Amino acid sequence: MKKNIDVRNFIEQTGVKYWEVAEKLGITDGNFSRKLRKELPTKEKELITNIALELKNKKD
């Protein structure tokens, strides 16, 4: 079963690409994908969802 399914679903619902979130975090998309393989702490999940929301709002 995939980890961080809540974060993954949120990113997909916003229509933002994983590489865009990774870029905003200052890491490569490969490292971001590896980061999502293990369950993240709540604070880090909040940071990622906030970034996805911010990027979505910039697109709208």
PyMOL Python script that loads the backbone (N, CA, C, O; Angstrom):
from pymol import cmd

cmd.read_pdbstr("""\
ATOM      1  N   MET A   1       0.836  -1.184   0.000  1.00  0.00           N
ATOM      2  CA  MET A   1       0.000   0.000   0.000  1.00  0.00           C
ATOM      3  C   MET A   1       0.882   1.250   0.000  1.00  0.00           C
ATOM      4  O   MET A   1       1.895   1.314   0.697  1.00  0.00           O
ATOM      5  N   LYS A   2       0.481   2.223  -0.785  1.00  0.00           N
ATOM      6  CA  LYS A   2       1.263   3.451  -0.877  1.00  0.00           C
ATOM      7  C   LYS A   2       1.190   4.247   0.421  1.00  0.00           C
ATOM      8  O   LYS A   2       0.173   4.244   1.115  1.00  0.00           O
ATOM      9  N   LYS A   3       2.268   4.913   0.726  1.00  0.00           N
ATOM     10  CA  LYS A   3       2.324   5.797   1.895  1.00  0.00           C
ATOM     11  C   LYS A   3       1.903   7.201   1.472  1.00  0.00           C
ATOM     12  O   LYS A   3       1.921   7.531   0.286  1.00  0.00           O
ATOM     13  N   ASN A   4       1.529   8.011   2.433  1.00  0.00           N
ATOM     14  CA  ASN A   4       1.175   9.418   2.210  1.00  0.00           C
ATOM     15  C   ASN A   4       0.080   9.583   1.162  1.00  0.00           C
ATOM     16  O   ASN A   4       0.107  10.518   0.362  1.00  0.00           O
ATOM     17  N   ILE A   5      -0.879   8.668   1.177  1.00  0.00           N
ATOM     18  CA  ILE A   5      -1.942   8.703   0.173  1.00  0.00           C
ATOM     19  C   ILE A   5      -2.743   9.999   0.260  1.00  0.00           C
ATOM     20  O   ILE A   5      -3.234  10.496  -0.754  1.00  0.00           O
ATOM     21  N   ASP A   6      -2.877  10.551   1.471  1.00  0.00           N
ATOM     22  CA  ASP A   6      -3.606  11.810   1.632  1.00  0.00           C
ATOM     23  C   ASP A   6      -2.894  12.954   0.915  1.00  0.00           C
ATOM     24  O   ASP A   6      -3.535  13.776   0.261  1.00  0.00           O
ATOM     25  N   VAL A   7      -1.585  13.004   1.038  1.00  0.00           N
ATOM     26  CA  VAL A   7      -0.794  14.042   0.374  1.00  0.00           C
ATOM     27  C   VAL A   7      -0.828  13.836  -1.140  1.00  0.00           C
ATOM     28  O   VAL A   7      -1.000  14.791  -1.897  1.00  0.00           O
ATOM     29  N   ARG A   8      -0.667  12.611  -1.566  1.00  0.00           N
ATOM     30  CA  ARG A   8      -0.686  12.298  -2.997  1.00  0.00           C
ATOM     31  C   ARG A   8      -2.025  12.695  -3.624  1.00  0.00           C
ATOM     32  O   ARG A   8      -2.064  13.324  -4.681  1.00  0.00           O
ATOM     33  N   ASN A   9      -3.122  12.317  -2.955  1.00  0.00           N
ATOM     34  CA  ASN A   9      -4.451  12.656  -3.469  1.00  0.00           C
ATOM     35  C   ASN A   9      -4.656  14.164  -3.532  1.00  0.00           C
ATOM     36  O   ASN A   9      -5.227  14.677  -4.494  1.00  0.00           O
ATOM     37  N   PHE A  10      -4.191  14.872  -2.507  1.00  0.00           N
ATOM     38  CA  PHE A  10      -4.353  16.322  -2.482  1.00  0.00           C
ATOM     39  C   PHE A  10      -3.612  16.965  -3.647  1.00  0.00           C
ATOM     40  O   PHE A  10      -4.157  17.835  -4.326  1.00  0.00           O
ATOM     41  N   ILE A  11      -2.386  16.547  -3.877  1.00  0.00           N
ATOM     42  CA  ILE A  11      -1.600  17.100  -4.983  1.00  0.00           C
ATOM     43  C   ILE A  11      -2.311  16.842  -6.310  1.00  0.00           C
ATOM     44  O   ILE A  11      -2.405  17.732  -7.155  1.00  0.00           O
ATOM     45  N   GLU A  12      -2.803  15.635  -6.484  1.00  0.00           N
ATOM     46  CA  GLU A  12      -3.489  15.289  -7.738  1.00  0.00           C
ATOM     47  C   GLU A  12      -4.776  16.088  -7.909  1.00  0.00           C
ATOM     48  O   GLU A  12      -5.103  16.495  -9.024  1.00  0.00           O
ATOM     49  N   GLN A  13      -5.510  16.318  -6.821  1.00  0.00           N
ATOM     50  CA  GLN A  13      -6.755  17.086  -6.891  1.00  0.00           C
ATOM     51  C   GLN A  13      -6.508  18.548  -7.244  1.00  0.00           C
ATOM     52  O   GLN A  13      -7.350  19.186  -7.876  1.00  0.00           O
ATOM     53  N   THR A  14      -5.366  19.077  -6.840  1.00  0.00           N
ATOM     54  CA  THR A  14      -5.067  20.476  -7.157  1.00  0.00           C
ATOM     55  C   THR A  14      -4.639  20.649  -8.608  1.00  0.00           C
ATOM     56  O   THR A  14      -4.675  21.758  -9.141  1.00  0.00           O
ATOM     57  N   GLY A  15      -4.233  19.547  -9.252  1.00  0.00           N
ATOM     58  CA  GLY A  15      -3.778  19.632 -10.634  1.00  0.00           C
ATOM     59  C   GLY A  15      -2.335  20.075 -10.761  1.00  0.00           C
ATOM     60  O   GLY A  15      -1.853  20.342 -11.862  1.00  0.00           O
ATOM     61  N   VAL A  16      -1.650  20.152  -9.636  1.00  0.00           N
ATOM     62  CA  VAL A  16      -0.242  20.544  -9.610  1.00  0.00           C
ATOM     63  C   VAL A  16       0.596  19.295  -9.871  1.00  0.00           C
ATOM     64  O   VAL A  16       0.212  18.192  -9.483  1.00  0.00           O
ATOM     65  N   LYS A  17       1.714  19.467 -10.513  1.00  0.00           N
ATOM     66  CA  LYS A  17       2.612  18.345 -10.807  1.00  0.00           C
ATOM     67  C   LYS A  17       3.566  18.124  -9.628  1.00  0.00           C
ATOM     68  O   LYS A  17       3.924  19.058  -8.911  1.00  0.00           O
ATOM     69  N   TYR A  18       3.957  16.882  -9.453  1.00  0.00           N
ATOM     70  CA  TYR A  18       4.883  16.544  -8.366  1.00  0.00           C
ATOM     71  C   TYR A  18       6.191  17.322  -8.494  1.00  0.00           C
ATOM     72  O   TYR A  18       6.756  17.765  -7.495  1.00  0.00           O
ATOM     73  N   TRP A  19       6.667  17.485  -9.727  1.00  0.00           N
ATOM     74  CA  TRP A  19       7.942  18.188  -9.921  1.00  0.00           C
ATOM     75  C   TRP A  19       7.829  19.652  -9.506  1.00  0.00           C
ATOM     76  O   TRP A  19       8.816  20.248  -9.077  1.00  0.00           O
ATOM     77  N   GLU A  20       6.637  20.237  -9.629  1.00  0.00           N
ATOM     78  CA  GLU A  20       6.450  21.631  -9.224  1.00  0.00           C
ATOM     79  C   GLU A  20       6.549  21.766  -7.702  1.00  0.00           C
ATOM     80  O   GLU A  20       7.151  22.710  -7.189  1.00  0.00           O
ATOM     81  N   VAL A  21       5.954  20.818  -6.998  1.00  0.00           N
ATOM     82  CA  VAL A  21       6.044  20.818  -5.532  1.00  0.00           C
ATOM     83  C   VAL A  21       7.496  20.608  -5.115  1.00  0.00           C
ATOM     84  O   VAL A  21       7.998  21.290  -4.222  1.00  0.00           O
ATOM     85  N   ALA A  22       8.160  19.668  -5.762  1.00  0.00           N
ATOM     86  CA  ALA A  22       9.563  19.384  -5.448  1.00  0.00           C
ATOM     87  C   ALA A  22      10.433  20.620  -5.664  1.00  0.00           C
ATOM     88  O   ALA A  22      11.287  20.941  -4.837  1.00  0.00           O
ATOM     89  N   GLU A  23      10.210  21.301  -6.770  1.00  0.00           N
ATOM     90  CA  GLU A  23      10.986  22.505  -7.079  1.00  0.00           C
ATOM     91  C   GLU A  23      10.807  23.558  -5.991  1.00  0.00           C
ATOM     92  O   GLU A  23      11.772  24.199  -5.572  1.00  0.00           O
ATOM     93  N   LYS A  24       9.578  23.731  -5.540  1.00  0.00           N
ATOM     94  CA  LYS A  24       9.284  24.710  -4.488  1.00  0.00           C
ATOM     95  C   LYS A  24       9.933  24.302  -3.159  1.00  0.00           C
ATOM     96  O   LYS A  24      10.318  25.157  -2.361  1.00  0.00           O
ATOM     97  N   LEU A  25      10.051  22.986  -2.929  1.00  0.00           N
ATOM     98  CA  LEU A  25      10.716  22.483  -1.723  1.00  0.00           C
ATOM     99  C   LEU A  25      12.239  22.582  -1.829  1.00  0.00           C
ATOM    100  O   LEU A  25      12.948  22.471  -0.829  1.00  0.00           O
ATOM    101  N   GLY A  26      12.732  22.793  -3.053  1.00  0.00           N
ATOM    102  CA  GLY A  26      14.172  22.899  -3.256  1.00  0.00           C
ATOM    103  C   GLY A  26      14.861  21.551  -3.410  1.00  0.00           C
ATOM    104  O   GLY A  26      16.054  21.417  -3.138  1.00  0.00           O
ATOM    105  N   ILE A  27      14.085  20.536  -3.858  1.00  0.00           N
ATOM    106  CA  ILE A  27      14.659  19.212  -4.080  1.00  0.00           C
ATOM    107  C   ILE A  27      14.270  18.727  -5.476  1.00  0.00           C
ATOM    108  O   ILE A  27      13.391  19.300  -6.119  1.00  0.00           O
ATOM    109  N   THR A  28      14.930  17.672  -5.932  1.00  0.00           N
ATOM    110  CA  THR A  28      14.602  17.123  -7.248  1.00  0.00           C
ATOM    111  C   THR A  28      13.312  16.311  -7.160  1.00  0.00           C
ATOM    112  O   THR A  28      12.906  15.882  -6.080  1.00  0.00           O
ATOM    113  N   ASP A  29      12.678  16.109  -8.307  1.00  0.00           N
ATOM    114  CA  ASP A  29      11.439  15.330  -8.308  1.00  0.00           C
ATOM    115  C   ASP A  29      11.699  13.883  -7.887  1.00  0.00           C
ATOM    116  O   ASP A  29      10.842  13.255  -7.266  1.00  0.00           O
ATOM    117  N   GLY A  30      12.864  13.356  -8.220  1.00  0.00           N
ATOM    118  CA  GLY A  30      13.223  12.004  -7.786  1.00  0.00           C
ATOM    119  C   GLY A  30      13.326  11.895  -6.273  1.00  0.00           C
ATOM    120  O   GLY A  30      12.847  10.935  -5.671  1.00  0.00           O
ATOM    121  N   ASN A  31      13.956  12.892  -5.671  1.00  0.00           N
ATOM    122  CA  ASN A  31      14.066  12.898  -4.211  1.00  0.00           C
ATOM    123  C   ASN A  31      12.702  13.083  -3.556  1.00  0.00           C
ATOM    124  O   ASN A  31      12.441  12.516  -2.495  1.00  0.00           O
ATOM    125  N   PHE A  32      11.835  13.870  -4.181  1.00  0.00           N
ATOM    126  CA  PHE A  32      10.487  14.065  -3.647  1.00  0.00           C
ATOM    127  C   PHE A  32       9.713  12.748  -3.684  1.00  0.00           C
ATOM    128  O   PHE A  32       9.026  12.400  -2.723  1.00  0.00           O
ATOM    129  N   SER A  33       9.823  12.027  -4.779  1.00  0.00           N
ATOM    130  CA  SER A  33       9.159  10.724  -4.892  1.00  0.00           C
ATOM    131  C   SER A  33       9.674   9.755  -3.831  1.00  0.00           C
ATOM    132  O   SER A  33       8.896   9.017  -3.226  1.00  0.00           O
ATOM    133  N   ARG A  34      10.986   9.759  -3.610  1.00  0.00           N
ATOM    134  CA  ARG A  34      11.560   8.893  -2.571  1.00  0.00           C
ATOM    135  C   ARG A  34      11.086   9.316  -1.187  1.00  0.00           C
ATOM    136  O   ARG A  34      10.841   8.470  -0.326  1.00  0.00           O
ATOM    137  N   LYS A  35      10.958  10.609  -0.972  1.00  0.00           N
ATOM    138  CA  LYS A  35      10.485  11.128   0.314  1.00  0.00           C
ATOM    139  C   LYS A  35       9.078  10.612   0.617  1.00  0.00           C
ATOM    140  O   LYS A  35       8.752  10.327   1.770  1.00  0.00           O
ATOM    141  N   LEU A  36       8.250  10.494  -0.418  1.00  0.00           N
ATOM    142  CA  LEU A  36       6.867  10.058  -0.231  1.00  0.00           C
ATOM    143  C   LEU A  36       6.743   8.553   0.027  1.00  0.00           C
ATOM    144  O   LEU A  36       5.656   8.074   0.350  1.00  0.00           O
ATOM    145  N   ARG A  37       7.816   7.817  -0.109  1.00  0.00           N
ATOM    146  CA  ARG A  37       7.769   6.362   0.101  1.00  0.00           C
ATOM    147  C   ARG A  37       7.569   5.990   1.562  1.00  0.00           C
ATOM    148  O   ARG A  37       7.031   4.926   1.866  1.00  0.00           O
ATOM    149  N   LYS A  38       8.003   6.868   2.471  1.00  0.00           N
ATOM    150  CA  LYS A  38       7.836   6.628   3.909  1.00  0.00           C
ATOM    151  C   LYS A  38       6.867   7.667   4.453  1.00  0.00           C
ATOM    152  O   LYS A  38       6.859   8.819   4.020  1.00  0.00           O
ATOM    153  N   GLU A  39       6.057   7.242   5.403  1.00  0.00           N
ATOM    154  CA  GLU A  39       5.047   8.131   5.970  1.00  0.00           C
ATOM    155  C   GLU A  39       5.720   9.373   6.563  1.00  0.00           C
ATOM    156  O   GLU A  39       6.672   9.274   7.337  1.00  0.00           O
ATOM    157  N   LEU A  40       5.203  10.539   6.182  1.00  0.00           N
ATOM    158  CA  LEU A  40       5.775  11.808   6.613  1.00  0.00           C
ATOM    159  C   LEU A  40       5.128  12.285   7.911  1.00  0.00           C
ATOM    160  O   LEU A  40       3.981  11.944   8.202  1.00  0.00           O
ATOM    161  N   PRO A  41       5.871  13.079   8.693  1.00  0.00           N
ATOM    162  CA  PRO A  41       5.273  13.696   9.877  1.00  0.00           C
ATOM    163  C   PRO A  41       4.191  14.697   9.455  1.00  0.00           C
ATOM    164  O   PRO A  41       4.215  15.215   8.338  1.00  0.00           O
ATOM    165  N   THR A  42       3.267  14.953  10.340  1.00  0.00           N
ATOM    166  CA  THR A  42       2.147  15.850  10.056  1.00  0.00           C
ATOM    167  C   THR A  42       2.618  17.225   9.595  1.00  0.00           C
ATOM    168  O   THR A  42       2.054  17.785   8.655  1.00  0.00           O
ATOM    169  N   LYS A  43       3.632  17.770  10.237  1.00  0.00           N
ATOM    170  CA  LYS A  43       4.132  19.110   9.878  1.00  0.00           C
ATOM    171  C   LYS A  43       4.615  19.145   8.429  1.00  0.00           C
ATOM    172  O   LYS A  43       4.364  20.111   7.709  1.00  0.00           O
ATOM    173  N   GLU A  44       5.300  18.101   8.013  1.00  0.00           N
ATOM    174  CA  GLU A  44       5.817  18.053   6.645  1.00  0.00           C
ATOM    175  C   GLU A  44       4.681  17.884   5.632  1.00  0.00           C
ATOM    176  O   GLU A  44       4.722  18.445   4.537  1.00  0.00           O
ATOM    177  N   LYS A  45       3.672  17.105   6.016  1.00  0.00           N
ATOM    178  CA  LYS A  45       2.494  16.952   5.156  1.00  0.00           C
ATOM    179  C   LYS A  45       1.795  18.299   4.976  1.00  0.00           C
ATOM    180  O   LYS A  45       1.379  18.649   3.872  1.00  0.00           O
ATOM    181  N   GLU A  46       1.671  19.045   6.068  1.00  0.00           N
ATOM    182  CA  GLU A  46       1.040  20.369   6.001  1.00  0.00           C
ATOM    183  C   GLU A  46       1.819  21.292   5.081  1.00  0.00           C
ATOM    184  O   GLU A  46       1.226  22.026   4.290  1.00  0.00           O
ATOM    185  N   LEU A  47       3.136  21.263   5.177  1.00  0.00           N
ATOM    186  CA  LEU A  47       3.983  22.089   4.323  1.00  0.00           C
ATOM    187  C   LEU A  47       3.756  21.746   2.850  1.00  0.00           C
ATOM    188  O   LEU A  47       3.602  22.640   2.018  1.00  0.00           O
ATOM    189  N   ILE A  48       3.737  20.476   2.538  1.00  0.00           N
ATOM    190  CA  ILE A  48       3.567  20.037   1.149  1.00  0.00           C
ATOM    191  C   ILE A  48       2.187  20.406   0.624  1.00  0.00           C
ATOM    192  O   ILE A  48       2.066  20.874  -0.508  1.00  0.00           O
ATOM    193  N   THR A  49       1.141  20.202   1.426  1.00  0.00           N
ATOM    194  CA  THR A  49      -0.209  20.551   0.968  1.00  0.00           C
ATOM    195  C   THR A  49      -0.355  22.060   0.804  1.00  0.00           C
ATOM    196  O   THR A  49      -1.042  22.520  -0.108  1.00  0.00           O
ATOM    197  N   ASN A  50       0.282  22.830   1.676  1.00  0.00           N
ATOM    198  CA  ASN A  50       0.243  24.292   1.528  1.00  0.00           C
ATOM    199  C   ASN A  50       0.945  24.734   0.250  1.00  0.00           C
ATOM    200  O   ASN A  50       0.473  25.644  -0.433  1.00  0.00           O
ATOM    201  N   ILE A  51       2.054  24.106  -0.075  1.00  0.00           N
ATOM    202  CA  ILE A  51       2.772  24.426  -1.307  1.00  0.00           C
ATOM    203  C   ILE A  51       1.908  24.090  -2.518  1.00  0.00           C
ATOM    204  O   ILE A  51       1.820  24.880  -3.458  1.00  0.00           O
ATOM    205  N   ALA A  52       1.272  22.921  -2.499  1.00  0.00           N
ATOM    206  CA  ALA A  52       0.411  22.514  -3.618  1.00  0.00           C
ATOM    207  C   ALA A  52      -0.735  23.502  -3.793  1.00  0.00           C
ATOM    208  O   ALA A  52      -1.075  23.869  -4.917  1.00  0.00           O
ATOM    209  N   LEU A  53      -1.329  23.930  -2.691  1.00  0.00           N
ATOM    210  CA  LEU A  53      -2.431  24.889  -2.746  1.00  0.00           C
ATOM    211  C   LEU A  53      -1.955  26.239  -3.281  1.00  0.00           C
ATOM    212  O   LEU A  53      -2.638  26.868  -4.090  1.00  0.00           O
ATOM    213  N   GLU A  54      -0.801  26.673  -2.833  1.00  0.00           N
ATOM    214  CA  GLU A  54      -0.219  27.932  -3.305  1.00  0.00           C
ATOM    215  C   GLU A  54       0.039  27.876  -4.814  1.00  0.00           C
ATOM    216  O   GLU A  54      -0.275  28.823  -5.536  1.00  0.00           O
ATOM    217  N   LEU A  55       0.603  26.780  -5.279  1.00  0.00           N
ATOM    218  CA  LEU A  55       0.877  26.625  -6.710  1.00  0.00           C
ATOM    219  C   LEU A  55      -0.416  26.577  -7.516  1.00  0.00           C
ATOM    220  O   LEU A  55      -0.483  27.133  -8.612  1.00  0.00           O
ATOM    221  N   LYS A  56      -1.435  25.923  -6.985  1.00  0.00           N
ATOM    222  CA  LYS A  56      -2.737  25.860  -7.657  1.00  0.00           C
ATOM    223  C   LYS A  56      -3.326  27.256  -7.791  1.00  0.00           C
ATOM    224  O   LYS A  56      -3.827  27.627  -8.852  1.00  0.00           O
ATOM    225  N   ASN A  57      -3.263  28.029  -6.711  1.00  0.00           N
ATOM    226  CA  ASN A  57      -3.819  29.383  -6.726  1.00  0.00           C
ATOM    227  C   ASN A  57      -3.089  30.288  -7.708  1.00  0.00           C
ATOM    228  O   ASN A  57      -3.697  31.187  -8.290  1.00  0.00           O
ATOM    229  N   LYS A  58      -1.800  30.062  -7.898  1.00  0.00           N
ATOM    230  CA  LYS A  58      -1.042  30.845  -8.877  1.00  0.00           C
ATOM    231  C   LYS A  58      -1.475  30.519 -10.301  1.00  0.00           C
ATOM    232  O   LYS A  58      -1.431  31.375 -11.184  1.00  0.00           O
ATOM    233  N   LYS A  59      -1.899  29.255 -10.520  1.00  0.00           N
ATOM    234  CA  LYS A  59      -2.338  28.836 -11.851  1.00  0.00           C
ATOM    235  C   LYS A  59      -3.718  29.385 -12.192  1.00  0.00           C
ATOM    236  O   LYS A  59      -4.018  29.653 -13.356  1.00  0.00           O
ATOM    237  N   ASP A  60      -4.556  29.550 -11.168  1.00  0.00           N
ATOM    238  CA  ASP A  60      -5.945  30.002 -11.405  1.00  0.00           C
ATOM    239  C   ASP A  60      -6.044  31.448 -11.781  1.00  0.00           C
ATOM    240  O   ASP A  60      -7.144  31.954 -12.006  1.00  0.00           O
TER     241      ASP A  60
END
""", "prot")
cmd.dss("prot")
cmd.show_as("cartoon", "prot")
cmd.util.cbc("prot")
cmd.orient("prot")
